Amino acid sequence: MHYDSTFPSARVTQIAELNDQLRQTLHGGRILFSRGVNALCPSLCSRIIAALREFNNFRRDEDDPFGEHDFGAFEVLGRRLFFKIDYYDRSLTAASPDPSDPGVTVRVLTVMLPEEY
């Protein structure tokens, strides 16, 4: 779920900061592994989490066009992985009315294999 680039810069900055907080601290939302990631060797889980927390290679011209830090691609032991952050309302049944407001938003970060995207 991307929001149009007409949002004020402060709103996009707030969204990016909240997304970075979730990715770096694992707090401020939910973290899910896709079925394909769950099927990988269990010893990879801690390495995947460490790589996710350290990720900071956002490229506005390629995979972060809105500057929200809601998507990234990284590698762990030669295995390529993606992460994607989506914004839901508090009931997790619809899109968040305002992803810059943590009071009305549940962030869900999903780690997946490229073929699952």
N, CA, C and O atoms as a GROMACS GRO file, in nm:
protein
  468
    1MET      N    1   0.084  -0.117   0.000
    1MET     CA    2   0.000   0.000   0.000
    1MET      C    3   0.088   0.123   0.000
    1MET      O    4   0.151   0.155   0.101
    2HIS      N    5   0.092   0.190  -0.109
    2HIS     CA    6   0.167   0.316  -0.116
    2HIS      C    7   0.068   0.430  -0.117
    2HIS      O    8  -0.044   0.418  -0.166
    3TYR      N    9   0.113   0.539  -0.063
    3TYR     CA   10   0.030   0.658  -0.060
    3TYR      C   11   0.092   0.760  -0.152
    3TYR      O   12   0.214   0.767  -0.165
    4ASP      N   13   0.012   0.836  -0.212
    4ASP     CA   14   0.056   0.922  -0.319
    4ASP      C   15   0.154   1.026  -0.271
    4ASP      O   16   0.150   1.070  -0.156
    5SER      N   17   0.243   1.065  -0.361
    5SER     CA   18   0.355   1.150  -0.326
    5SER      C   19   0.315   1.294  -0.297
    5SER      O   20   0.401   1.378  -0.271
    6THR      N   21   0.186   1.324  -0.301
    6THR     CA   22   0.141   1.459  -0.267
    6THR      C   23   0.133   1.478  -0.116
    6THR      O   24   0.108   1.589  -0.069
    7PHE      N   25   0.153   1.370  -0.038
    7PHE     CA   26   0.156   1.386   0.107
    7PHE      C   27   0.267   1.484   0.142
    7PHE      O   28   0.371   1.488   0.077
    8PRO      N   29   0.244   1.562   0.244
    8PRO     CA   30   0.349   1.655   0.287
    8PRO      C   31   0.476   1.579   0.327
    8PRO      O   32   0.469   1.466   0.376
    9SER      N   33   0.587   1.641   0.308
    9SER     CA   34   0.715   1.582   0.340
    9SER      C   35   0.722   1.534   0.485
    9SER      O   36   0.780   1.429   0.513
   10ALA      N   37   0.666   1.610   0.578
   10ALA     CA   38   0.670   1.572   0.719
   10ALA      C   39   0.598   1.440   0.743
   10ALA      O   40   0.642   1.360   0.826
   11ARG      N   41   0.489   1.416   0.672
   11ARG     CA   42   0.414   1.291   0.686
   11ARG      C   43   0.496   1.173   0.635
   11ARG      O   44   0.503   1.070   0.701
   12VAL      N   45   0.559   1.188   0.519
   12VAL     CA   46   0.642   1.081   0.464
   12VAL      C   47   0.760   1.054   0.557
   12VAL      O   48   0.797   0.938   0.578
   13THR      N   49   0.819   1.159   0.611
   13THR     CA   50   0.930   1.143   0.706
   13THR      C   51   0.884   1.065   0.829
   13THR      O   52   0.956   0.978   0.877
   14GLN      N   53   0.766   1.096   0.881
   14GLN     CA   54   0.712   1.026   0.998
   14GLN      C   55   0.689   0.878   0.965
   14GLN      O   56   0.721   0.791   1.046
   15ILE      N   57   0.633   0.850   0.848
   15ILE     CA   58   0.609   0.711   0.806
   15ILE      C   59   0.741   0.637   0.798
   15ILE      O   60   0.751   0.525   0.848
   16ALA      N   61   0.842   0.696   0.736
   16ALA     CA   62   0.973   0.632   0.723
   16ALA      C   63   1.034   0.606   0.861
   16ALA      O   64   1.092   0.500   0.884
   17GLU      N   65   1.023   0.702   0.952
   17GLU     CA   66   1.078   0.683   1.087
   17GLU      C   67   1.009   0.569   1.160
   17GLU      O   68   1.075   0.489   1.227
   18LEU      N   69   0.878   0.560   1.149
   18LEU     CA   70   0.804   0.451   1.213
   18LEU      C   71   0.840   0.317   1.150
   18LEU      O   72   0.852   0.216   1.220
   19ASN      N   73   0.856   0.315   1.018
   19ASN     CA   74   0.897   0.191   0.950
   19ASN      C   75   1.038   0.150   0.992
   19ASN      O   76   1.064   0.032   1.016
   20ASP      N   77   1.129   0.248   1.000
   20ASP     CA   78   1.265   0.217   1.043
   20ASP      C   79   1.266   0.164   1.187
   20ASP      O   80   1.340   0.071   1.219
   21GLN      N   81   1.184   0.223   1.272
   21GLN     CA   82   1.176   0.176   1.411
   21GLN      C   83   1.133   0.030   1.416
   21GLN      O   84   1.193  -0.049   1.489
   22LEU      N   85   1.031  -0.005   1.340
   22LEU     CA   86   0.985  -0.144   1.339
   22LEU      C   87   1.095  -0.236   1.289
   22LEU      O   88   1.122  -0.339   1.351
   23ARG      N   89   1.157  -0.201   1.178
   23ARG     CA   90   1.260  -0.286   1.118
   23ARG      C   91   1.382  -0.299   1.208
   23ARG      O   92   1.436  -0.408   1.221
   24GLN      N   93   1.425  -0.192   1.270
   24GLN     CA   94   1.548  -0.193   1.348
   24GLN      C   95   1.530  -0.249   1.490
   24GLN      O   96   1.621  -0.313   1.543
   25THR      N   97   1.414  -0.226   1.550
   25THR     CA   98   1.395  -0.266   1.690
   25THR      C   99   1.299  -0.383   1.706
   25THR      O  100   1.292  -0.445   1.812
   26LEU      N  101   1.224  -0.413   1.598
   26LEU     CA  102   1.120  -0.516   1.600
   26LEU      C  103   1.005  -0.479   1.692
   26LEU      O  104   0.928  -0.565   1.735
   27HIS      N  105   0.992  -0.349   1.722
   27HIS     CA  106   0.882  -0.297   1.803
   27HIS      C  107   0.805  -0.195   1.721
   27HIS      O  108   0.862  -0.123   1.639
   28GLY      N  109   0.675  -0.190   1.744
   28GLY     CA  110   0.592  -0.094   1.673
   28GLY      C  111   0.508  -0.157   1.565
   28GLY      O  112   0.456  -0.088   1.477
   29GLY      N  113   0.493  -0.288   1.570
   29GLY     CA  114   0.413  -0.358   1.471
   29GLY      C  115   0.432  -0.508   1.483
   29GLY      O  116   0.470  -0.558   1.589
   30ARG      N  117   0.407  -0.577   1.375
   30ARG     CA  118   0.419  -0.723   1.372
   30ARG      C  119   0.521  -0.763   1.266
   30ARG      O  120   0.533  -0.698   1.162
   31ILE      N  121   0.594  -0.870   1.295
   31ILE     CA  122   0.692  -0.924   1.202
   31ILE      C  123   0.645  -1.064   1.162
   31ILE      O  124   0.617  -1.147   1.248
   32LEU      N  125   0.637  -1.088   1.032
   32LEU     CA  126   0.596  -1.219   0.982
   32LEU      C  127   0.700  -1.273   0.885
   32LEU      O  128   0.761  -1.198   0.809
   33PHE      N  129   0.720  -1.404   0.889
   33PHE     CA  130   0.799  -1.472   0.787
   33PHE      C  131   0.700  -1.543   0.696
   33PHE      O  132   0.605  -1.605   0.743
   34SER      N  133   0.722  -1.534   0.566
   34SER     CA  134   0.637  -1.604   0.471
   34SER      C  135   0.655  -1.754   0.485
   34SER      O  136   0.745  -1.800   0.555
   35ARG      N  137   0.570  -1.828   0.420
   35ARG     CA  138   0.578  -1.975   0.422
   35ARG      C  139   0.714  -2.022   0.370
   35ARG      O  140   0.774  -2.113   0.426
   36GLY      N  141   0.764  -1.960   0.263
   36GLY     CA  142   0.893  -1.998   0.206
   36GLY      C  143   1.008  -1.971   0.300
   36GLY      O  144   1.100  -2.052   0.309
   37VAL      N  145   1.006  -1.858   0.368
   37VAL     CA  146   1.111  -1.827   0.465
   37VAL      C  147   1.103  -1.922   0.583
   37VAL      O  148   1.206  -1.970   0.631
   38ASN      N  149   0.983  -1.951   0.630
   38ASN     CA  150   0.968  -2.046   0.741
   38ASN      C  151   1.020  -2.185   0.706
   38ASN      O  152   1.060  -2.260   0.794
   39ALA      N  153   1.019  -2.220   0.577
   39ALA     CA  154   1.066  -2.351   0.534
   39ALA      C  155   1.219  -2.359   0.524
   39ALA      O  156   1.274  -2.468   0.508
   40LEU      N  157   1.287  -2.245   0.533
   40LEU     CA  158   1.433  -2.246   0.528
   40LEU      C  159   1.489  -2.305   0.657
   40LEU      O  160   1.416  -2.325   0.755
   41CYS      N  161   1.616  -2.332   0.655
   41CYS     CA  162   1.685  -2.386   0.773
   41CYS      C  163   1.660  -2.294   0.894
   41CYS      O  164   1.684  -2.174   0.884
   42PRO      N  165   1.614  -2.349   1.006
   42PRO     CA  166   1.584  -2.266   1.124
   42PRO      C  167   1.702  -2.183   1.173
   42PRO      O  168   1.681  -2.077   1.233
   43SER      N  169   1.823  -2.228   1.150
   43SER     CA  170   1.938  -2.152   1.198
   43SER      C  171   1.956  -2.020   1.121
   43SER      O  172   2.031  -1.932   1.164
   44LEU      N  173   1.887  -2.007   1.008
   44LEU     CA  174   1.893  -1.882   0.932
   44LEU      C  175   1.811  -1.770   0.996
   44LEU      O  176   1.835  -1.653   0.970
   45CYS      N  177   1.715  -1.805   1.079
   45CYS     CA  178   1.623  -1.704   1.134
   45CYS      C  179   1.695  -1.591   1.205
   45CYS      O  180   1.665  -1.474   1.180
   46SER      N  181   1.789  -1.622   1.291
   46SER     CA  182   1.859  -1.515   1.364
   46SER      C  183   1.943  -1.430   1.269
   46SER      O  184   1.955  -1.310   1.289
   47ARG      N  185   2.000  -1.493   1.166
   47ARG     CA  186   2.078  -1.416   1.068
   47ARG      C  187   1.986  -1.327   0.984
   47ARG      O  188   2.023  -1.215   0.949
   48ILE      N  189   1.868  -1.377   0.951
   48ILE     CA  190   1.772  -1.297   0.875
   48ILE      C  191   1.729  -1.176   0.956
   48ILE      O  192   1.725  -1.065   0.904
   49ILE      N  193   1.697  -1.197   1.082
   49ILE     CA  194   1.657  -1.085   1.169
   49ILE      C  195   1.770  -0.984   1.182
   49ILE      O  196   1.746  -0.864   1.175
   50ALA      N  197   1.893  -1.031   1.201
   50ALA     CA  198   2.007  -0.940   1.212
   50ALA      C  199   2.024  -0.858   1.084
   50ALA      O  200   2.047  -0.737   1.090
   51ALA      N  201   2.014  -0.923   0.969
   51ALA     CA  202   2.028  -0.852   0.842
   51ALA      C  203   1.914  -0.753   0.822
   51ALA      O  204   1.936  -0.642   0.771
   52LEU      N  205   1.795  -0.789   0.860
   52LEU     CA  206   1.680  -0.700   0.850
   52LEU      C  207   1.702  -0.576   0.935
   52LEU      O  208   1.677  -0.464   0.890
   53ARG      N  209   1.749  -0.594   1.057
   53ARG     CA  210   1.771  -0.482   1.148
   53ARG      C  211   1.881  -0.389   1.100
   53ARG      O  212   1.877  -0.268   1.125
   54GLU      N  213   1.978  -0.444   1.030
   54GLU     CA  214   2.091  -0.364   0.982
   54GLU      C  215   2.064  -0.301   0.845
   54GLU      O  216   2.138  -0.211   0.803
   55PHE      N  217   1.962  -0.345   0.777
   55PHE     CA  218   1.935  -0.297   0.641
   55PHE      C  219   1.916  -0.146   0.640
   55PHE      O  220   1.845  -0.090   0.723
   56ASN      N  221   1.982  -0.081   0.544
   56ASN     CA  222   1.965   0.064   0.528
   56ASN      C  223   1.995   0.106   0.385
   56ASN      O  224   2.040   0.218   0.362
   57ASN      N  225   1.972   0.018   0.290
   57ASN     CA  226   2.005   0.044   0.150
   57ASN      C  227   1.880   0.084   0.070
   57ASN      O  228   1.844   0.018  -0.027
   58PHE      N  229   1.816   0.191   0.113
   58PHE     CA  230   1.696   0.237   0.045
   58PHE      C  231   1.736   0.321  -0.076
   58PHE      O  232   1.815   0.415  -0.064
   59ARG      N  233   1.682   0.286  -0.192
   59ARG     CA  234   1.714   0.356  -0.316
   59ARG      C  235   1.586   0.416  -0.372
   59ARG      O  236   1.501   0.345  -0.427
   60ARG      N  237   1.574   0.544  -0.358
   60ARG     CA  238   1.452   0.614  -0.399
   60ARG      C  239   1.419   0.592  -0.547
   60ARG      O  240   1.302   0.587  -0.584
   61ASP      N  241   1.520   0.579  -0.630
   61ASP     CA  242   1.497   0.564  -0.773
   61ASP      C  243   1.462   0.421  -0.813
   61ASP      O  244   1.424   0.397  -0.928
   62GLU      N  245   1.475   0.325  -0.721
   62GLU     CA  246   1.448   0.186  -0.756
   62GLU      C  247   1.336   0.123  -0.672
   62GLU      O  248   1.230   0.089  -0.726
   63ASP      N  249   1.358   0.109  -0.542
   63ASP     CA  250   1.261   0.034  -0.462
   63ASP      C  251   1.201   0.114  -0.346
   63ASP      O  252   1.128   0.058  -0.264
   64ASP      N  253   1.230   0.244  -0.338
   64ASP     CA  254   1.173   0.328  -0.233
   64ASP      C  255   1.127   0.461  -0.294
   64ASP      O  256   1.168   0.567  -0.247
   65PRO      N  257   1.042   0.456  -0.397
   65PRO     CA  258   1.007   0.580  -0.470
   65PRO      C  259   0.933   0.683  -0.386
   65PRO      O  260   0.938   0.802  -0.417
   66PHE      N  261   0.864   0.640  -0.282
   66PHE     CA  262   0.788   0.733  -0.199
   66PHE      C  263   0.863   0.775  -0.074
   66PHE      O  264   0.814   0.859   0.002
   67GLY      N  265   0.982   0.717  -0.050
   67GLY     CA  266   1.063   0.754   0.066
   67GLY      C  267   1.010   0.703   0.198
   67GLY      O  268   1.046   0.755   0.303
   68GLU      N  269   0.924   0.600   0.195
   68GLU     CA  270   0.864   0.549   0.318
   68GLU      C  271   0.944   0.439   0.386
   68GLU      O  272   0.911   0.399   0.497
   69HIS      N  273   1.049   0.388   0.322
   69HIS     CA  274   1.130   0.279   0.378
   69HIS      C  275   1.044   0.156   0.407
   69HIS      O  276   1.060   0.091   0.510
   70ASP      N  277   0.952   0.126   0.314
   70ASP     CA  278   0.859   0.016   0.337
   70ASP      C  279   0.891  -0.110   0.257
   70ASP      O  280   0.815  -0.207   0.262
   71PHE      N  281   1.003  -0.110   0.184
   71PHE     CA  282   1.041  -0.227   0.106
   71PHE      C  283   1.192  -0.231   0.096
   71PHE      O  284   1.258  -0.128   0.088
   72GLY      N  285   1.247  -0.354   0.097
   72GLY     CA  286   1.391  -0.369   0.077
   72GLY      C  287   1.425  -0.511   0.035
   72GLY      O  288   1.350  -0.604   0.060
   73ALA      N  289   1.540  -0.524  -0.028
   73ALA     CA  290   1.594  -0.653  -0.070
   73ALA      C  291   1.732  -0.668  -0.007
   73ALA      O  292   1.812  -0.575  -0.006
   74PHE      N  293   1.758  -0.788   0.046
   74PHE     CA  294   1.886  -0.812   0.111
   74PHE      C  295   1.922  -0.959   0.096
   74PHE      O  296   1.839  -1.040   0.054
   75GLU      N  297   2.046  -0.994   0.132
   75GLU     CA  298   2.091  -1.132   0.121
   75GLU      C  299   2.142  -1.182   0.255
   75GLU      O  300   2.200  -1.108   0.334
   76VAL      N  301   2.117  -1.310   0.278
   76VAL     CA  302   2.170  -1.380   0.395
   76VAL      C  303   2.227  -1.512   0.345
   76VAL      O  304   2.154  -1.596   0.292
   77LEU      N  305   2.356  -1.529   0.362
   77LEU     CA  306   2.425  -1.650   0.318
   77LEU      C  307   2.392  -1.686   0.173
   77LEU      O  308   2.367  -1.802   0.141
   78GLY      N  309   2.393  -1.585   0.088
   78GLY     CA  310   2.367  -1.607  -0.054
   78GLY      C  311   2.221  -1.622  -0.092
   78GLY      O  312   2.190  -1.637  -0.210
   79ARG      N  313   2.131  -1.618   0.004
   79ARG     CA  314   1.987  -1.630  -0.022
   79ARG      C  315   1.927  -1.490  -0.026
   79ARG      O  316   1.939  -1.415   0.071
   80ARG      N  317   1.864  -1.454  -0.136
   80ARG     CA  318   1.801  -1.323  -0.151
   80ARG      C  319   1.665  -1.324  -0.080
   80ARG      O  320   1.590  -1.421  -0.090
   81LEU      N  321   1.636  -1.216  -0.011
   81LEU     CA  322   1.511  -1.199   0.064
   81LEU      C  323   1.458  -1.059   0.040
   81LEU      O  324   1.533  -0.966   0.010
   82PHE      N  325   1.327  -1.044   0.053
   82PHE     CA  326   1.261  -0.914   0.048
   82PHE      C  327   1.192  -0.893   0.182
   82PHE      O  328   1.156  -0.987   0.252
   83PHE      N  329   1.174  -0.764   0.217
   83PHE     CA  330   1.080  -0.731   0.324
   83PHE      C  331   0.986  -0.625   0.270
   83PHE      O  332   1.023  -0.543   0.186
   84LYS      N  333   0.864  -0.627   0.321
   84LYS     CA  334   0.761  -0.532   0.282
   84LYS      C  335   0.682  -0.495   0.406
   84LYS      O  336   0.642  -0.582   0.484
   85ILE      N  337   0.658  -0.366   0.424
   85ILE     CA  338   0.576  -0.319   0.536
   85ILE      C  339   0.444  -0.269   0.480
   85ILE      O  340   0.440  -0.186   0.389
   86ASP      N  341   0.335  -0.320   0.537
   86ASP     CA  342   0.200  -0.275   0.500
   86ASP      C  343   0.137  -0.209   0.621
   86ASP      O  344   0.175  -0.235   0.735
   87TYR      N  345   0.039  -0.123   0.594
   87TYR     CA  346  -0.026  -0.042   0.698
   87TYR      C  347  -0.174  -0.079   0.708
   87TYR      O  348  -0.249  -0.064   0.612
   88TYR      N  349  -0.214  -0.128   0.825
   88TYR     CA  350  -0.352  -0.170   0.847
   88TYR      C  351  -0.416  -0.086   0.956
   88TYR      O  352  -0.348  -0.023   1.037
   89ASP      N  353  -0.549  -0.086   0.957
   89ASP     CA  354  -0.620  -0.024   1.068
   89ASP      C  355  -0.602  -0.112   1.193
   89ASP      O  356  -0.548  -0.222   1.183
   90ARG      N  357  -0.646  -0.064   1.305
   90ARG     CA  358  -0.625  -0.136   1.432
   90ARG      C  359  -0.690  -0.274   1.433
   90ARG      O  360  -0.645  -0.363   1.505
   91SER      N  361  -0.796  -0.294   1.356
   91SER     CA  362  -0.864  -0.424   1.354
   91SER      C  363  -0.799  -0.520   1.256
   91SER      O  364  -0.838  -0.637   1.249
   92LEU      N  365  -0.701  -0.473   1.179
   92LEU     CA  366  -0.632  -0.552   1.077
   92LEU      C  367  -0.726  -0.601   0.967
   92LEU      O  368  -0.703  -0.706   0.907
   93THR      N  369  -0.832  -0.526   0.942
   93THR     CA  370  -0.929  -0.565   0.839
   93THR      C  371  -0.930  -0.472   0.719
   93THR      O  372  -0.992  -0.502   0.618
   94ALA      N  373  -0.863  -0.359   0.729
   94ALA     CA  374  -0.862  -0.261   0.620
   94ALA      C  375  -0.732  -0.181   0.625
   94ALA      O  376  -0.653  -0.194   0.719
   95ALA      N  377  -0.711  -0.101   0.524
   95ALA     CA  378  -0.593  -0.014   0.521
   95ALA      C  379  -0.602   0.089   0.633
   95ALA      O  380  -0.711   0.130   0.673
   96SER      N  381  -0.487   0.130   0.682
   96SER     CA  382  -0.482   0.235   0.783
   96SER      C  383  -0.534   0.365   0.725
   96SER      O  384  -0.505   0.398   0.610
   97PRO      N  385  -0.612   0.440   0.803
   97PRO     CA  386  -0.657   0.570   0.755
   97PRO      C  387  -0.544   0.673   0.750
   97PRO      O  388  -0.553   0.772   0.679
   98ASP      N  389  -0.435   0.648   0.827
   98ASP     CA  390  -0.323   0.742   0.831
   98ASP      C  391  -0.198   0.669   0.879
   98ASP      O  392  -0.176   0.659   1.000
   99PRO      N  393  -0.114   0.618   0.786
   99PRO     CA  394   0.004   0.542   0.826
   99PRO      C  395   0.107   0.623   0.905
   99PRO      O  396   0.200   0.564   0.961
  100SER      N  397   0.093   0.754   0.911
  100SER     CA  398   0.186   0.834   0.991
  100SER      C  399   0.144   0.840   1.137
  100SER      O  400   0.217   0.893   1.220
  101ASP      N  401   0.027   0.787   1.169
  101ASP     CA  402  -0.027   0.791   1.305
  101ASP      C  403  -0.027   0.652   1.366
  101ASP      O  404  -0.111   0.569   1.330
  102PRO      N  405   0.066   0.623   1.458
  102PRO     CA  406   0.071   0.489   1.518
  102PRO      C  407  -0.051   0.457   1.604
  102PRO      O  408  -0.073   0.341   1.638
  103GLY      N  409  -0.130   0.557   1.638
  103GLY     CA  410  -0.251   0.532   1.715
  103GLY      C  411  -0.362   0.467   1.635
  103GLY      O  412  -0.454   0.408   1.693
  104VAL      N  413  -0.355   0.477   1.502
  104VAL     CA  414  -0.459   0.418   1.417
  104VAL      C  415  -0.402   0.316   1.319
  104VAL      O  416  -0.473   0.267   1.231
  105THR      N  417  -0.273   0.284   1.334
  105THR     CA  418  -0.205   0.199   1.238
  105THR      C  419  -0.137   0.081   1.304
  105THR      O  420  -0.071   0.096   1.407
  106VAL      N  421  -0.152  -0.036   1.243
  106VAL     CA  422  -0.072  -0.154   1.279
  106VAL      C  423   0.018  -0.180   1.159
  106VAL      O  424  -0.029  -0.207   1.049
  107ARG      N  425   0.147  -0.174   1.183
  107ARG     CA  426   0.244  -0.205   1.078
  107ARG      C  427   0.269  -0.354   1.077
  107ARG      O  428   0.286  -0.415   1.182
  108VAL      N  429   0.271  -0.412   0.958
  108VAL     CA  430   0.300  -0.554   0.943
  108VAL      C  431   0.418  -0.566   0.846
  108VAL      O  432   0.406  -0.533   0.727
  109LEU      N  433   0.531  -0.612   0.899
  109LEU     CA  434   0.651  -0.632   0.817
  109LEU      C  435   0.660  -0.780   0.783
  109LEU      O  436   0.667  -0.864   0.873
  110THR      N  437   0.660  -0.811   0.656
  110THR     CA  438   0.668  -0.948   0.609
  110THR      C  439   0.802  -0.969   0.541
  110THR      O  440   0.840  -0.893   0.452
  111VAL      N  441   0.874  -1.074   0.584
  111VAL     CA  442   0.998  -1.116   0.518
  111VAL      C  443   0.962  -1.232   0.428
  111VAL      O  444   0.897  -1.328   0.471
  112MET      N  445   1.005  -1.224   0.300
  112MET     CA  446   0.963  -1.325   0.202
  112MET      C  447   1.075  -1.354   0.104
  112MET      O  448   1.172  -1.279   0.092
  113LEU      N  449   1.058  -1.464   0.032
  113LEU     CA  450   1.146  -1.496  -0.079
  113LEU      C  451   1.100  -1.416  -0.201
  113LEU      O  452   0.982  -1.385  -0.211
  114PRO      N  453   1.190  -1.381  -0.292
  114PRO     CA  454   1.149  -1.303  -0.409
  114PRO      C  455   1.034  -1.364  -0.487
  114PRO      O  456   0.947  -1.292  -0.536
  115GLU      N  457   1.032  -1.496  -0.500
  115GLU     CA  458   0.925  -1.560  -0.576
  115GLU      C  459   0.790  -1.555  -0.506
  115GLU      O  460   0.688  -1.590  -0.565
  116GLU      N  461   0.788  -1.513  -0.382
  116GLU     CA  462   0.662  -1.502  -0.308
  116GLU      C  463   0.604  -1.360  -0.315
  116GLU      O  464   0.492  -1.336  -0.269
  117TYR      N  465   0.678  -1.268  -0.370
  117TYR     CA  466   0.634  -1.128  -0.377
  117TYR      C  467   0.527  -1.109  -0.480
  117TYR      O  468   0.478  -0.997  -0.499
   0.00000   0.00000   0.00000
